[in-house]
Structure formats: C-alpha cells, structure tokens
Amino acid sequence: MRKLLKWLAGAILLIVLLLVLAPYLFKGRLVEAAKQGLNDNLRAKSDFRDVSLSFFRSFPHLQITLSDLTIDGIDDFEGVPLFHAKSVSASVDFWSVISKTEPIKIVSLSADAPLINILTLTDGQANYDITVASEEESTASEGSIQFQLDHYDLNDGTLRYEDQTMPMQFVLEQFDHSGEGNFADMVFDLKTSTEARWLSISYDGVTYLDSLKAKLDAVISMNLDEYRYTLKDNQLLLNDLELNAEGFIDLNDDDIELDLGITAPKSDFRHLLSILPGAYTEGFQQAEIKGSFDLENRIWGRYSEEHYPAFTLKTTISDGSVKYSDLPVGISNINLDLVIDKPDGALDLMKILLSKLALQIGPQPINGRLAISTPMSDPNVEGALRGTLNLADLAKAYPMQDMQTLEGKIDADIKFKARMSQIDNKSMTRC
C-alpha cells in the first residue's frame, strides 16, 4: 500500500510538473506559428511585445497570450491603426501543439481592450483589405494555424468605423462582445451578446445618434457554404428604445441580396425620445412624457455598385408631450407622420413625405410639411412651415448642452415648391 501511494504521489507530481513545463517546452513553436500566421496571411505591419503561456487557465487546452498586439496599415494606410489590443489570448488544442504535422488548432479567442479602426477612403480602398491575395497564397506556408472556434469575446473595446465615400462615421466605445457557436461546422447558430456604454452615428458632418447606451442579444443562423446569414431571436436596446429585426443577408460573388425588417415592439413616445441627441439626461426617468409612436422599416432586394435595394421607413408620433422636472417650459402637441419609400433600383426613385410635423413649445405652436422626390438627379422639394419659435423658451424646455444663452424669436410663414434646377437657373416662381 505504501509503495502504491508513493507511486501515485510521484505520478501526480510528474503530471503537475509536465503541465507547468509544457508551455515553456512548446513556447518556441507557438511563437513561431503566431508570427508566421500574421506575416503569411496579412499585408500589414504586425507585432507584439511578449508571449505568455499557461496550461491551467484553459485546461485541458493550452493558452497563449500575445501582449500589446498591433496591426497597422501600409501604403495608403501608413500610420493608420487597424487593430491594437492590450492582450489577445488563444486557447489551443494541446495535441495539435505537440504534433509536427498537424496545424495548431485554436478553439477560443479573447481580446482585452481592443481598438478596431475601420477606414474606407473616398476611392473605395479599405484598410481591412489586408488578407493575402490569391496569387500570393502559394508562397505562404499551408495551415500553420487552423481556427476551430467555439467561443470568442472582446472586453472593454473601441470600434471606429469611417466610410469617406458616404461620408459616415460610427463609434462604439467601452463595449463588451462575445459569441459562441460551433465554427468547425459550415452551418450553425452563432449566439452573440454585445453591450456598449457609448454609441454615436454621424452622416455628412451631422450627428444623428450621440452618447447612447446600447445592448444587443442576437442569434444568427450561419450558412458558411452559401454565405447566407439569417437573424433569429434578437433584441436591440438603444437607451430605452427596444428594436427587433428579422430577415437574412446573402453575400454573392457580384452583389448582396437581403431582406431585413426592423420594428419597435413598444409604442411609448418616451422610448423614442430617449435616443434624440441631448434628451437622455440624468433627469430623463423623472420627466413627464406622454404619447405613442410606431416604427416600421424594411430593406429588401439586391445591392451592388450600380444597383440599390428597395426600402421603406414609416414613423408616426401621436399626441406626444415632454416636461423635464428641472426645466420650466414643456413641449406639447407633438405629432409626426413620416414615410420614406424607394422601390428597387436607383436612389433617384426615393420619395420622402413628411405629411405632418407639429409641436408646441410653451404657448407657441409650430406646424410644417415636406415632400421630396428625384433627390439625386434634380431634387423636387415642396413644403411649408408656419409658427413662432422663441429660442429662450426652447432652452427652457429641452436640455441644451454646452449652450450658455439662447435668445431671439423666429416667426415663420413659409411655403415653397421648386426643383434644384430652377434654383440653379434662377427661374423660381414665388408661391
């Protein structure tokens, strides 16, 4: 019995010793594979400061961690960061590490404080287009690293997306994102969870969404054989606004086919107001807000460089009102009826109809309407605006950040109907 116990104790000690030493024994191959994987597959500057290994953090897998990983652009994107991270950890299959013939298999990935910076220039060049071209692939070694992911996560990250062709900017800060699924299969469900403490979207220099809190839980059906991605259970929260989406996206060789619909299951005007710039203050939950709203949005068809899908957006606000407890003036009689419709084809087919716009700030009502057609070739604009806006009352009714004083009065009784060509030719007629 004593001999048996000694043998068991010795065996356990040997196993523990092997677990401790194994990372160091295979560190050279892992470091070489990491550098080879980056250099063989990316046309970019990539580097990392240090490598650490552990057998206990992701047992029975081996964990490799790259510290201060950086991937920066070259050529037209010289000096532009694409990906930086405080650390990137990968859990790898141990048996693939000790094999001299099999590629190293990565089963999970994790990034700490990643910065993802995506940039598209006005000529269409994108800094994320860094994978080795097909004619170059023959010079790269085959399969030094193989992904068989079942889980990944990004912690405390920053995502910046800028497309100068539009121009549009999208910023996500302090976000956590995770996903799990059987990536070894060609058809599987990807379960994702995302939470961000700062989201902003701007287009052509105008900020439409700013400083929003966002949370998204979504299940996506992944068909990697056909490049088809279908939204299943999902819920998006933007501050207090809840949105649901359904549909699919097909990535074809020459175009993208899609059919996506977005709805707001709750019809409280408070939820819509929460995403307007400046509205979501510390006292927002205590504000007196009434009214209802409806939202329907759908985009479907084929998208390519020369062809745009059809889309429709319908939004109504009925009998809305808001009164912040720390502001002396309220906004009442808020009503809106907006329809944006575009059939399949050119953007010039789009029509915008704002048939009703009404609100009252303090005692002064404001009413308007607007219709736009042929917006790309020769914008045809017709509308009207009537009412009085006391700027001092506006500052007393709506949170105005970084605005010390606001004074003056605007009296309007305007009707207009013209095409851009008439304005360019100075041939407008009064109406």
C-alpha positions in Angstrom: 0.0 0.0 0.0 2.8 2.4 0.9 4.5 1.7 -2.4 1.3 2.3 -4.3 0.7 5.6 -2.5 4.3 6.7 -3.3 3.8 5.7 -6.9 0.6 7.7 -7.2 2.1 10.7 -5.5 5.1 10.5 -7.8 2.8 10.2 -10.9 0.7 13.1 -9.8 3.8 15.2 -9.1 5.2 14.3 -12.6 1.9 15.2 -14.3 1.8 18.6 -12.5 5.4 19.2 -13.4 4.7 18.4 -17.1 1.7 20.8 -17.0 3.9 23.5 -15.6 6.8 22.9 -18.0 4.8 22.1 -21.2 4.1 25.7 -22.1 7.8 26.5 -22.0 8.8 23.4 -23.9 6.5 24.3 -26.8 6.7 28.1 -26.5 9.1 28.3 -29.4 6.8 26.6 -31.8 3.8 28.7 -30.7 5.7 32.0 -31.0 6.9 30.9 -34.5 3.4 29.9 -35.5 1.9 33.2 -34.3 4.4 35.3 -36.2 4.2 33.1 -39.2 0.4 33.2 -39.2 0.4 37.0 -39.0 3.1 37.6 -41.6 1.9 34.9 -44.1 -1.7 35.9 -44.1 -1.7 39.7 -43.7 -0.4 42.6 -45.8 0.2 44.9 -42.8 2.6 45.7 -40.1 2.1 43.4 -37.2 3.9 43.0 -33.9 3.5 42.0 -30.3 5.7 42.7 -27.2 5.7 39.4 -25.4 4.2 35.9 -25.2 3.0 34.0 -22.1 1.7 30.5 -21.9 -0.4 28.6 -19.4 -1.9 25.1 -19.0 -4.2 25.9 -16.1 -6.2 28.9 -17.3 -8.0 26.9 -20.1 -7.3 23.3 -19.1 -7.3 20.9 -20.9 -6.2 23.4 -23.6 -3.0 25.4 -23.7 -3.5 29.2 -23.5 -1.2 31.5 -25.4 -1.4 35.3 -24.8 0.2 37.9 -27.0 0.8 41.2 -25.2 0.4 44.6 -26.9 -0.6 43.1 -30.3 -0.7 45.7 -33.1 -1.7 45.5 -36.7 -1.1 48.8 -38.7 -1.7 49.7 -42.3 0.8 50.1 -45.1 0.9 52.0 -48.4 -2.1 54.4 -48.4 -2.9 53.5 -44.8 0.6 54.0 -43.5 0.4 55.0 -39.8 -3.3 54.1 -39.6 -4.0 51.6 -36.9 -6.3 48.7 -37.8 -6.2 46.6 -34.6 -4.5 47.2 -31.3 -5.1 45.2 -28.1 -3.6 45.2 -24.6 -3.6 41.4 -24.9 -5.0 38.7 -27.1 -5.4 35.2 -25.7 -6.0 32.0 -27.7 -6.8 28.6 -26.3 -5.3 25.9 -28.5 -5.7 22.2 -28.7 -2.7 20.7 -26.8 -2.3 17.7 -29.1 -2.1 19.9 -32.2 0.8 21.7 -30.5 2.9 18.6 -29.9 2.1 17.3 -33.4 4.8 18.1 -36.0 2.4 17.5 -39.0 -0.9 18.9 -37.8 -1.7 22.7 -37.8 -2.2 24.4 -34.4 -5.9 24.4 -33.7 -7.4 27.5 -32.0 -10.6 26.7 -30.1 -11.3 30.1 -28.5 -10.1 33.7 -28.6 -10.2 36.6 -26.2 -9.1 40.2 -26.6 -8.6 42.7 -23.8 -9.1 46.4 -24.5 -9.1 46.0 -28.3 -9.2 49.0 -30.7 -10.7 48.2 -34.0 -10.3 51.1 -36.5 -12.0 50.5 -39.9 -11.5 53.2 -42.6 -12.7 53.3 -46.2 -11.2 56.1 -48.4 -13.1 58.2 -51.0 -11.7 56.0 -53.7 -13.1 52.8 -52.1 -9.9 51.5 -50.6 -10.4 49.9 -47.2 -7.8 49.4 -44.5 -9.2 46.0 -43.6 -8.5 44.5 -47.0 -5.2 43.1 -45.8 -5.5 39.4 -46.5 -3.0 37.8 -48.8 -4.3 37.8 -52.4 -4.9 34.5 -54.2 -1.8 34.8 -56.4 0.3 35.3 -53.2 -1.1 32.4 -51.3 1.1 29.9 -52.9 4.2 31.4 -51.2 2.6 31.3 -47.7 3.1 28.1 -45.7 -0.1 26.0 -45.5 -2.1 25.7 -42.4 0.3 26.8 -39.6 -2.8 27.9 -37.7 -6.3 26.5 -38.0 -9.4 28.0 -36.4 -11.9 25.6 -34.8 -13.5 28.3 -32.6 -16.4 27.6 -30.3 -16.2 30.9 -28.3 -14.7 34.4 -28.6 -15.0 37.6 -26.6 -13.9 41.2 -26.8 -13.6 43.1 -23.5 -13.7 46.9 -22.9 -13.2 47.6 -26.6 -13.4 50.5 -29.0 -14.8 50.3 -32.6 -14.4 53.1 -35.0 -15.9 52.9 -38.5 -15.5 55.7 -41.1 -16.6 55.4 -44.7 -15.5 58.5 -46.6 -17.5 57.5 -49.7 -20.8 58.3 -47.9 -19.4 60.0 -45.6 -20.5 58.3 -42.4 -18.9 57.6 -39.0 -19.9 55.0 -36.4 -18.2 54.9 -33.0 -18.7 52.2 -30.3 -16.8 52.7 -27.0 -16.4 50.7 -23.8 -18.1 47.7 -25.4 -18.1 44.0 -24.5 -18.9 41.5 -27.1 -19.0 37.7 -27.0 -20.1 34.9 -29.4 -20.3 31.2 -29.2 -21.1 28.5 -31.8 -19.6 25.5 -33.5 -17.3 27.3 -36.0 -16.0 24.0 -37.2 -19.3 23.3 -38.9 -20.4 25.1 -42.1 -24.0 25.6 -40.8 -24.5 26.6 -37.1 -26.2 29.1 -34.8 -24.0 31.9 -33.6 -25.2 33.3 -30.2 -23.9 36.8 -29.6 -24.1 39.4 -26.8 -23.0 43.0 -27.1 -23.1 45.9 -24.6 -21.7 49.3 -25.2 -21.6 52.4 -22.9 -21.2 54.8 -25.8 -22.6 54.8 -29.3 -22.7 57.6 -31.9 -23.5 57.8 -35.6 -23.0 60.8 -37.9 -23.6 61.3 -41.5 -22.1 64.1 -43.7 -21.0 66.0 -40.6 -24.4 65.8 -38.8 -24.7 63.7 -35.6 -27.9 61.7 -35.6 -27.3 59.5 -32.6 -24.9 60.5 -29.8 -23.8 59.1 -26.4 -26.3 56.2 -26.5 -26.1 53.1 -24.4 -26.6 50.1 -26.5 -27.2 46.4 -25.8 -27.8 43.6 -28.4 -28.5 40.0 -27.8 -28.8 38.1 -31.1 -28.8 34.6 -32.6 -27.6 34.4 -36.2 -28.0 31.3 -38.3 -24.7 31.0 -40.2 -24.6 29.1 -43.5 -20.9 29.4 -44.5 -21.4 27.2 -47.6 -23.8 29.6 -49.2 -22.7 32.8 -47.3 -26.2 33.2 -46.0 -26.8 34.8 -42.6 -30.3 34.8 -41.0 -31.4 36.8 -38.0 -33.3 34.7 -35.5 -34.0 35.7 -31.8 -32.7 39.2 -31.3 -33.2 42.4 -29.2 -31.5 45.7 -29.5 -31.8 48.4 -26.8 -30.7 52.0 -27.6 -31.1 53.8 -24.3 -34.8 53.0 -23.6 -35.8 52.2 -27.2 -36.2 48.5 -28.0 -35.9 47.3 -31.6 -36.3 43.8 -33.2 -35.0 42.7 -36.5 -35.7 39.7 -38.8 -34.6 38.6 -42.2 -31.4 37.5 -44.0 -28.3 38.6 -45.9 -26.8 36.6 -48.8 -23.2 37.5 -49.8 -23.0 36.6 -53.5 -20.0 37.0 -55.8 -21.1 40.2 -57.5 -23.8 41.6 -55.2 -25.6 41.3 -51.8 -29.1 40.0 -51.6 -31.0 40.9 -48.4 -34.4 41.2 -46.8 -34.4 42.8 -43.4 -37.2 44.3 -41.3 -36.9 46.4 -38.1 -39.8 47.1 -35.8 -40.3 48.7 -32.3 -42.5 46.4 -30.2 -43.2 49.1 -27.7 -45.1 52.2 -28.8 -44.3 54.6 -25.9 -43.0 58.0 -27.1 -40.7 58.0 -24.1 -38.6 55.3 -25.7 -38.1 57.2 -29.0 -37.3 60.4 -27.2 -34.5 58.7 -25.2 -32.3 58.4 -28.4 -32.6 62.0 -29.5 -29.4 64.0 -29.1 -29.3 65.6 -25.6 -32.6 64.2 -24.4 -31.3 61.3 -22.3 -30.1 63.3 -19.3 -29.8 62.3 -15.6 -33.4 63.5 -15.0 -34.9 61.7 -18.0 -36.6 59.0 -16.0 -38.3 61.6 -13.8 -39.6 63.6 -16.8 -43.3 63.7 -17.6 -43.5 62.1 -21.1 -46.7 61.1 -22.9 -47.7 59.9 -26.3 -47.2 57.0 -28.7 -45.1 56.2 -31.7 -44.9 53.5 -34.4 -41.9 52.4 -36.4 -41.7 50.1 -39.4 -38.6 49.7 -41.5 -37.8 47.2 -44.2 -35.0 46.9 -46.8 -35.0 44.2 -49.4 -33.6 43.3 -52.8 -30.2 43.4 -54.4 -27.3 45.7 -53.5 -24.2 46.3 -55.8 -22.2 49.2 -57.0 -24.8 50.0 -59.7 -28.0 48.8 -58.0 -29.7 49.6 -54.7 -32.3 47.6 -52.9 -35.8 48.8 -52.1 -36.6 50.2 -48.7 -39.4 51.8 -46.7 -39.5 53.6 -43.4 -42.7 54.6 -41.7 -42.7 56.6 -38.4 -45.6 58.2 -36.6 -45.8 60.1 -33.3 -49.2 60.8 -31.8 -50.1 63.3 -29.0 -46.6 63.5 -27.6 -45.5 65.8 -24.8 -42.5 66.2 -22.6 -41.8 68.2 -19.4 -38.5 67.9 -17.6 -38.8 68.4 -13.9 -35.8 70.8 -13.8 -37.0 72.9 -16.7 -39.8 75.5 -16.5 -41.3 75.0 -20.0 -42.8 71.9 -21.6 -43.2 70.8 -25.2 -46.7 69.5 -26.1 -48.9 68.5 -29.1 -46.1 66.6 -30.8 -47.3 64.9 -33.9 -45.4 63.5 -36.8 -46.1 61.4 -39.9 -43.1 60.4 -42.0 -42.8 58.0 -44.9 -39.6 57.3 -46.8 -40.1 55.0 -49.8 -37.8 53.7 -52.5 -38.6 50.9 -55.0 -35.9 48.5 -56.2 -33.4 50.4 -58.4 -31.7 53.8 -58.4 -31.6 56.1 -55.4 -33.3 58.7 -57.5 -36.6 56.8 -57.2 -36.7 57.6 -53.5 -39.6 59.7 -52.2 -39.7 61.4 -48.8 -43.1 62.6 -47.4 -43.4 64.4 -44.1 -47.1 65.0 -44.2 -47.3 66.2 -40.7 -45.0 67.9 -38.3 -46.5 69.7 -35.3 -45.3 70.7 -31.8 -45.9 73.4 -29.3 -43.1 74.9 -27.2 -44.8 76.8 -24.3 -47.7 78.7 -25.9 -46.4 78.9 -29.4 -47.4 76.2 -32.0 -45.3 75.2 -35.0 -46.6 73.2 -38.0 -44.9 72.0 -41.1 -44.8 69.6 -44.0 -42.3 68.5 -46.6 -42.2 66.4 -49.7 -39.0 65.4 -51.7 -38.7 63.4 -54.9 -36.0 62.8 -57.5 -33.4 63.6 -54.8 -30.3 62.6 -56.8 -30.9 64.0 -60.3 -33.0 67.1 -59.7 -34.4 67.4 -56.2 -38.1 68.4 -56.3 -39.0 70.0 -52.9 -42.3 71.1 -51.7 -43.3 72.2 -48.2 -44.5 74.7 -45.7 -43.6 75.9 -42.2 -45.7 78.1 -40.0 -45.3 79.2 -36.4 -43.3 81.1 -33.9 -40.2 79.8 -32.1 -39.0 81.6 -29.0 -35.4 80.5 -28.6 -35.4 81.3 -25.0 -38.4 79.0 -24.4 -36.6 76.3 -26.3 -33.7 76.5 -23.9 -36.2 76.3 -21.0 -37.9 73.2 -22.5 -35.2 71.0 -23.9 -31.8 70.2 -22.4 -29.2 72.2 -24.3 -25.7 71.0 -23.6 -22.8 73.5 -23.9 -25.3 76.3 -24.5 -24.8 79.2 -22.1 -27.6 81.5 -23.5 -30.1 81.2 -26.3 -32.2 84.3 -27.2 -34.3 85.6 -30.0 -37.6 84.8 -31.8 -38.3 83.3 -35.2 -41.6 84.0 -36.9 -42.2 81.8 -40.0 -44.9 81.6 -42.6 -43.2 79.9 -45.5 -44.4 77.9 -48.5 -42.0 76.6 -51.1 -42.1 74.5 -54.2 -39.1 74.2 -56.6 -36.7 72.0 -58.3 -32.9 72.3 -57.8 -32.6 73.1 -61.5 -34.9 76.1 -61.1 -32.7 77.4 -58.3 -29.5 76.9 -60.3 -31.1 78.7 -63.3 -32.7 81.4 -61.0 -36.1 80.6 -62.5 -38.0 80.1 -59.3 -41.5 81.5 -59.1 -43.0 82.8 -55.9 -45.7 80.9 -54.1 
